[in-house]
Amino acid sequence: MILKYINDGKYIKEIEELYLKSFPKDERFPFWVLQECSKENNSDLFAIVDKNMMIGMCYIVKCESAYYLMYLAVKPSLRNKNYGSEILKALKEKYKLLFLSIDEPTDSMSLKRKNFYLRNGFYDTRKFYYDTGVNYEILCTDEKYEITDDIMKMRYTRMTNNSKIFNDISGIFNVDDINIKKR
């Protein structure tokens, strides 16, 4: 398995389709926001390709010395075939220090998602926050990295330098008042 991370327009329709199917509406931006932001230098929107077949997508934002893995999805028909683990392995090699938010586990599916990340080199930071009606937990690839409210704000403030797009981002998610809590 040799995965390629492609950020040109060739796979954009497939990325959008997978994105819209994989994430609940209340946890995603309009797709055009990701497209526009990824044209700047602080974020990456990738089609993940194996043998010329798109198998997944990811969106990552640079936050000082760490990178926020905002979205990661593997096509449903290709899940449980080790692609997710291989993708995370490659992303950790490329970006070194990653952190992400997951829905606080409340059922077997959300617990399975959390355990997937824990098995693949993420640590439970024992920190959580609430945003737009959803409780989130924060996971990180370095158990000593201190994730603060300011670092979490960067996942939105660093997405774009365009004030209009940033206003759209601010209208969708809580950008200013993160309020991380420790368990």
C-alpha positions as CSV (number, residue, x, y, z in Angstrom):
1,M,0.0,0.0,0.0
2,I,1.6,3.3,-1.1
3,L,-0.7,6.2,-0.3
4,K,-0.5,9.5,-2.1
5,Y,-1.8,12.8,-0.7
6,I,-3.1,14.9,-3.6
7,N,-4.3,18.5,-3.2
8,D,-5.1,19.3,-6.8
9,G,-8.6,19.6,-8.3
10,K,-8.7,16.1,-9.8
11,Y,-10.5,14.5,-6.9
12,I,-12.4,17.5,-5.5
13,K,-15.9,16.1,-6.3
14,E,-15.0,12.8,-4.6
15,I,-13.5,14.6,-1.6
16,E,-16.7,16.7,-1.2
17,E,-19.0,13.7,-1.5
18,L,-17.1,11.8,1.1
19,Y,-16.9,14.8,3.4
20,L,-20.6,15.4,3.2
21,K,-21.5,11.8,3.8
22,S,-18.9,11.3,6.7
23,F,-19.6,14.2,9.0
24,P,-22.8,15.4,10.6
25,K,-24.0,18.8,9.3
26,D,-23.5,20.4,12.7
27,E,-19.8,19.4,12.7
28,R,-18.8,20.6,9.3
29,F,-18.2,23.8,7.3
30,P,-19.6,24.4,3.9
31,F,-17.2,22.6,1.6
32,W,-16.2,25.8,-0.2
33,V,-14.7,27.1,3.0
34,L,-12.2,24.1,3.1
35,Q,-11.4,24.6,-0.5
36,E,-10.7,28.3,-0.2
37,C,-8.7,28.0,3.0
38,S,-6.6,25.2,1.6
39,K,-5.4,27.6,-1.2
40,E,-3.6,29.5,1.6
41,N,-0.5,28.3,3.4
42,N,-2.0,27.2,6.8
43,S,-4.1,24.3,5.8
44,D,-4.1,21.2,3.6
45,L,-7.1,19.5,2.0
46,F,-6.0,16.1,0.6
47,A,-7.5,13.3,-1.4
48,I,-5.8,10.2,-0.1
49,V,-5.1,7.9,-3.1
50,D,-4.0,4.3,-3.4
51,K,-3.3,2.9,-6.9
52,N,-5.1,5.8,-8.5
53,M,-8.2,5.2,-6.5
54,M,-9.3,7.8,-3.9
55,I,-9.7,6.0,-0.6
56,G,-10.1,8.9,1.8
57,M,-9.8,12.6,2.5
58,C,-8.3,14.8,5.3
59,Y,-8.2,18.4,6.2
60,I,-5.4,19.7,8.5
61,V,-4.7,23.2,9.9
62,K,-1.3,24.4,11.1
63,C,-1.4,25.7,14.7
64,E,2.1,26.9,15.7
65,S,4.2,23.8,16.3
66,A,1.3,21.4,16.0
67,Y,-1.3,20.5,13.4
68,Y,-5.0,20.1,13.9
69,L,-6.5,17.1,12.1
70,M,-9.9,18.6,11.6
71,Y,-11.4,16.0,9.2
72,L,-10.3,12.5,8.3
73,A,-12.5,10.0,6.5
74,V,-12.1,6.7,4.6
75,K,-14.7,5.6,2.1
76,P,-17.2,3.4,3.8
77,S,-16.6,0.5,1.5
78,L,-12.9,0.6,2.3
79,R,-13.1,0.8,6.1
80,N,-11.7,-2.0,8.3
81,K,-9.0,-2.7,5.6
82,N,-6.2,-0.9,7.5
83,Y,-6.4,2.3,5.4
84,G,-7.2,4.5,8.4
85,S,-4.2,3.2,10.3
86,E,-1.9,3.7,7.4
87,I,-3.2,7.2,6.8
88,L,-2.5,8.2,10.4
89,K,0.9,6.7,10.3
90,A,1.8,8.7,7.2
91,L,0.2,11.9,8.7
92,K,2.2,11.5,11.9
93,E,5.4,11.1,9.9
94,K,4.7,14.2,7.8
95,Y,3.3,16.5,10.5
96,K,5.0,15.1,13.6
97,L,2.6,16.6,16.2
98,L,-1.1,16.2,15.6
99,F,-4.1,16.8,17.7
100,L,-7.8,16.4,17.0
101,S,-11.3,16.6,18.5
102,I,-13.8,13.7,18.6
103,D,-17.3,13.6,19.8
104,E,-17.3,12.6,23.5
105,P,-18.0,8.8,23.3
106,T,-21.7,8.2,24.2
107,D,-22.3,4.9,22.2
108,S,-20.4,2.0,20.8
109,M,-19.6,3.8,17.5
110,S,-18.1,6.9,19.1
111,L,-16.2,4.7,21.5
112,K,-14.9,2.6,18.6
113,R,-13.7,5.9,16.9
114,K,-11.9,7.0,20.0
115,N,-10.2,3.6,20.4
116,F,-9.1,3.7,16.8
117,Y,-7.2,6.9,17.4
118,L,-5.8,5.6,20.7
119,R,-4.5,2.4,19.0
120,N,-2.9,4.6,16.3
121,G,-0.6,6.7,18.5
122,F,-3.0,9.3,19.9
123,Y,-3.2,10.0,23.6
124,D,-6.3,11.0,25.7
125,T,-5.4,14.5,26.9
126,R,-8.3,14.2,29.4
127,K,-9.5,17.6,28.1
128,F,-12.8,18.4,26.6
129,Y,-14.9,21.4,25.5
130,Y,-18.4,22.2,24.2
131,D,-19.0,23.8,20.8
132,T,-22.3,24.4,18.9
133,G,-24.2,21.7,20.8
134,V,-21.5,19.0,20.8
135,N,-19.2,17.8,23.6
136,Y,-15.7,17.1,22.3
137,E,-12.7,15.3,23.6
138,I,-9.2,16.3,22.6
139,L,-6.6,13.7,21.6
140,C,-3.0,14.3,20.7
141,T,0.1,12.4,19.4
142,D,2.3,13.8,22.2
143,E,1.0,13.2,25.7
144,K,3.2,16.1,27.0
145,Y,2.0,18.7,24.5
146,E,-0.1,21.3,26.4
147,I,-3.3,22.1,24.5
148,T,-4.7,25.4,25.6
149,D,-7.7,27.5,24.7
150,D,-5.4,29.6,22.5
151,I,-4.1,26.6,20.6
152,M,-7.7,25.4,20.1
153,K,-8.7,28.9,18.8
154,M,-5.9,28.6,16.2
155,R,-7.6,25.7,14.5
156,Y,-10.1,28.3,13.2
157,T,-8.1,31.6,13.3
158,R,-5.2,30.0,11.2
159,M,-7.5,28.5,8.6
160,T,-7.6,31.8,6.6
161,N,-6.2,35.3,6.2
162,N,-9.4,36.3,4.4
163,S,-11.6,38.3,6.7
164,K,-14.9,37.4,4.8
165,I,-14.2,33.7,5.1
166,F,-13.1,34.1,8.7
167,N,-16.5,35.8,9.4
168,D,-18.2,32.8,7.9
169,I,-16.1,30.5,10.0
170,S,-17.0,32.5,13.2
171,G,-20.7,32.3,12.3
172,I,-20.6,28.5,12.2
173,F,-18.4,27.5,15.2
174,N,-17.5,29.2,18.4
175,V,-14.1,30.7,17.6
176,D,-13.5,32.9,20.6
177,D,-14.7,31.1,23.7
178,I,-13.3,27.6,23.7
179,N,-13.1,27.0,27.5
180,I,-11.3,23.7,27.7
181,K,-12.0,21.7,30.8
182,K,-9.8,19.0,32.4
183,R,-11.2,15.7,33.6
